[in-house]
Amino acid sequence: EQCLNIENLVKNNMFENYISNDFLINKIKNNKKKGSDKLFKLYESIYTKCLKNIDNNIDSLNDNFVFTIDLYQYDYEKYSSLECLEYIKRKLDSVGFYSEVISETKIFISWECVNG
């Protein structure tokens, strides 16, 4: 009877039996999902900062302002500032704000048209 050790496992190709196509495909899908979840959370946190800035500007009796985001985000290789701004724009427009992406890092936001 062989004892269970690394040498015997390698010699008998035991490791190969545990890796399948399905295993690898699922691993790839899970990694992509983790990446997109991480990116969504980042975009959502930037959107929350935008809302805080809107709130501060409303308190200052302004009816518009320009919100600026970073062009790059450390440790987010899939981050796109334009994609993030479009995400913010869609969310703001859906609740009645007027917004316009004006550069790779800036979005103009107005609530002048919001009826009271």
C-alpha positions in Angstrom: 0.0 0.0 0.0 1.3 3.4 -1.0 1.4 6.2 1.6 -0.2 9.5 0.7 2.6 12.1 0.0 3.4 14.7 -2.6 5.8 12.4 -4.4 3.2 9.7 -4.9 0.5 12.2 -5.9 2.7 13.7 -8.6 3.9 10.3 -9.8 0.3 9.1 -10.1 -1.0 12.3 -11.6 -3.5 12.6 -8.8 -3.7 16.4 -9.1 -4.8 16.2 -12.8 -7.9 14.3 -11.8 -9.2 17.2 -9.8 -9.1 19.8 -12.6 -11.8 19.7 -15.2 -13.0 21.9 -17.9 -16.1 22.8 -15.9 -13.9 23.6 -12.9 -11.8 26.0 -14.9 -14.8 27.6 -16.7 -16.6 28.1 -13.3 -13.4 29.6 -11.9 -13.2 32.1 -14.8 -16.9 33.1 -14.4 -16.6 33.5 -10.6 -13.5 35.8 -11.1 -15.3 37.9 -13.7 -18.4 38.2 -11.4 -16.2 39.2 -8.5 -14.5 41.9 -10.7 -17.8 43.3 -11.9 -19.3 43.3 -8.4 -16.2 45.2 -7.2 -16.5 47.7 -10.0 -20.3 48.1 -9.4 -19.5 48.9 -5.7 -17.0 51.4 -6.7 -19.4 53.2 -9.1 -22.0 53.1 -6.5 -19.7 54.7 -3.9 -18.8 57.4 -6.4 -22.5 58.0 -7.0 -23.0 58.4 -3.3 -20.3 61.0 -3.1 -22.0 62.8 -5.9 -25.3 62.8 -4.0 -23.5 64.3 -1.0 -22.1 67.0 -3.2 -25.6 67.7 -4.5 -26.9 68.0 -1.0 -24.1 70.4 0.0 -24.9 72.5 -3.1 -28.6 72.6 -2.3 -27.8 73.8 1.2 -25.7 76.5 -0.4 -28.7 77.5 -2.5 -27.1 76.5 -5.8 -29.2 74.9 -8.5 -26.3 73.2 -10.4 -22.7 72.2 -10.1 -20.0 70.2 -11.8 -19.0 66.9 -10.2 -15.5 65.6 -10.9 -14.2 62.1 -10.6 -10.8 60.5 -11.0 -9.6 59.5 -14.4 -8.0 56.3 -12.9 -8.7 54.2 -9.9 -5.9 52.2 -8.2 -6.5 48.4 -8.3 -9.5 48.7 -10.7 -8.1 47.7 -14.1 -11.6 47.7 -15.7 -12.5 51.1 -14.3 -13.6 53.6 -16.9 -14.2 57.2 -15.9 -16.7 57.7 -18.8 -18.5 54.5 -17.9 -18.8 55.7 -14.3 -20.1 59.1 -15.4 -22.7 57.5 -17.6 -23.7 55.3 -14.6 -24.1 58.5 -12.5 -26.0 60.2 -15.3 -28.5 57.4 -15.8 -29.2 57.3 -12.1 -29.6 61.1 -11.8 -31.7 61.4 -14.9 -34.0 58.6 -13.8 -35.1 60.7 -10.7 -35.5 64.0 -12.5 -32.1 65.7 -12.4 -30.6 67.1 -15.6 -27.1 66.0 -16.2 -24.6 66.1 -19.0 -21.1 64.5 -19.2 -18.8 67.3 -20.2 -15.4 65.6 -20.2 -13.7 62.3 -19.3 -13.9 63.3 -15.6 -16.7 65.8 -15.2 -20.5 65.8 -15.2 -22.7 68.9 -15.1 -25.7 68.4 -12.8 -28.7 70.7 -12.4 -31.9 70.4 -10.4 -33.3 73.7 -11.6 -35.9 71.8 -13.6 -37.0 69.7 -10.6 -40.6 70.9 -9.8 -41.4 71.6 -6.2 
